[in-house]
Amino acid sequence: MAIENSYKIRTKGKNLFLRVTKGHFMKTNGHMNYYIDVTMQKSRLSEARAVAEELVSYYNSNTVIDTILCLDEMQVIATCMAEQLTSGGYMNLNAHQTIYILTPEKVSAGRFIFREGSANMINGKNVLILTSSVATGRTTSVAMDAIRYYGGTVAGLASIYSAVDECCGIPVHSVFDANDLDGYYCVPAHECPLCKEGQMVDGVVTSYGFSSNS
């Protein structure tokens, strides 16, 4: 990875910034020209709390959240959000005054399922989807389908970074968006401008991070 192309995007928050690297990267659903590194936000408590505080601000006392469904290993941020949402400063309409934190099981064809024990945290519940980034909305739309299939209601969609304003009619609330990354794109491989220019891929990006080709 080209270190000279890496930099941080800061916000007013002391512990809140985004680490990005410009280049040519491949992920499951396409190619993109930025690698967005959210590893520290997902793992370091101070940064997770800062992200959670920013995202919680989008949900007022009229929003009922019974369950936070975590994609991309977002459990630490989800825990921080749950603590803030159930604190004295926010009204929680859940009868049990608690929030479930759940991770889906991914099976063949990219579908999500929930076993008997976890399905009860979806059925009849208002579910907030929390993901690290929304590039095309493909994965989050699959998560929405799973929530509805198991009898839940999609209460919202939150992420650290999002390139889109909405997904399947649900607004995406994010800390950072496409305005923060000049010329960001995530497109199918056959549409990738860098591939057409003959530029080699710098590495592969998954929910676990970046793997360099070098």
N, C-alpha and C positions, 0 to 999 in steps of 0.2 A: 504494500500500500504506500502511496506517495505521501510521506509525512508532511512535505511542504504544502500540500493541498488541504491539510487538516486545520480546522479552526473551531472556535467556540462562538455560539450566538448567545448573548446574554439578555436577561430581562431585568426588571427592577428588583426582582427577588434576589436576595443574597446568595442563596444556594441553588438558583434555578438558571441553567443554561443548557444549550444543546451542542453536542460535539458532532461535527460533520466532516466528511472527507469527499472532495470532488474527484470523480474518476469514472470508471466504466464497470458496473457491478451487475451481477446476475442473481436473481431470486427465482423462486418457483414459478411465479406468474408473470415474469417478464424481466426486462433490463432497465436499469436506472442509472442516472448520472451523479447521484449522491449516495454515499453510505451514511446513514444516520445512526450514530452509536448511542444507544440508550442504556447501556449496561450499568453505568453508575446510578442512573435514576432508578433502575429496578433493584439495585443491590445495596446502595449506600443509604442509610436511614435518613440522614439530613436532606439528601436530594429527593428521596421518595416522599418525605413529608412536604417539601416545597411543591412538588408536582401535585400531590393530593390537595393541598390548600388551594392551588390555582383551579383545579378541576371541580372541587366541591363548590366553588363560588357560582358555578352555573346552575346549581340545583337548589331551588328555594323550598320553602315549607310546603308547597303544594305538590312537590315531587315525592312519590312514594317509591322507595327502593328497599326491597326485601332481600335481594341477592345481587352480588357483584360477580359477574362471570368473567374470569381472567383468561385472556389470550396472551400468548407471548411471554409467559413467566412474569406476570404483573402482580403477583400475590402481595408483595411488600407494599406497593402503592395502594392496592385495594384495602389492605388492613388499615393503613393510615387514613384513607378516605372513610372507611366504616367508622373509625374512632371519631372522626370529625363530624360525620353526619349524625351520629347518635349522641353527640355531646350536647350540653345545655344550650348551645347557640343555634341549634337546628332542630326543627320539629320533625319527629319521626312518627309516621302514621302506622307503622307496623305494630300489631297488637303485642308482639313479644319484645318490642323495643330493642331489637338486635338485627344484624345484617349477616347473611350467610356469604361466605367467600368460597367460590367454586371454580374448578378448572375442568373443562370438558375433555372427554377421551376422543382422540381422533382415530378414525378407522379408515378402511379402504375408500377410495374415491374422494378423499378429503372431507368426509362427513364427520359430524360430531355426534356422540351418543352420551347418555347418562345412565349409569347403573341404577338399580332399585333404590339404594340408599341416597344417592345424590339427586335422583329425579324428583324427590319430594321437595328439594330446594328450588325447583323450577316450576312444578305444577301449581298453578294458582298464584304464582308469585310475580312481582314486578321486578324485572331483571335489567340491571345496568351492564352493558358490555364494556369492558375495559381492555384496551389493546395498546401496544406500544406505538403503532403507526397505522394509518389508513392510506394506502397508496391508490388502489383501484376500487376498494370496497368489496372485493370478491370474497375474501375470508370472512369479513364481518357479516356479509349477506348470508353465508352458510350458517354462521352462528345464530342469526335471527331466525332462520328457518327451523333450526334445532329447538330454540326456545319455544317457538309457537307449536311445533310438533309435540313437545312434552307438556303442553298446556300452560305455558307462561306468557307473560306480556313483556314486550321490549319497552323498558322505561327510558332508555337513553343509550347513547353511544359516546364514549369518552376515550381520548388517546393523548399521548405525549405530542405526536406530530400527525397532521393530516393534510393530504393534498387535495381533499374534496370537502365541500361544505355539508353534504348530506349523503346518506346511503339508504337506498330503498325507502325514501321518504322520511327517514329519521335524521334530524340534525346531528352533525358531528361536532362535539365540543373538544377543543384541543388547546394545549399550551402554545404550540407553534404550528404554523400553517405554511402553505406554498409561498406566501408573501415574504417569508423569512429566507427562502432559498431561491436565488436567482436562476431561473430557467429550469427548475426541477422537472423531471419527467420520469414516469414508469410506464413502459410500453411493451407490447409483445416483442419477442426477439426479432421477428422479421421486419418490424417497424423501427428498430433502434438506429438512430443516426450515427452513433459511434461504430456500430457493426458495419454499416454501409460505407464508412470511411476506412474500414479495415483495422480499426483499433482493437487490440486484444483486451479481453476481459481481465480486470485487475483481481477479481476474486468472487467468491460466492457468499451471499448474505442469507442467513436463516434467522429464526427467532432467537437462536442461541448466540448470534454474533457474526463475525466476519472471518472468512478463511482465505488467505492470500494465495495466489497462484505462484508466487515467487518462492 
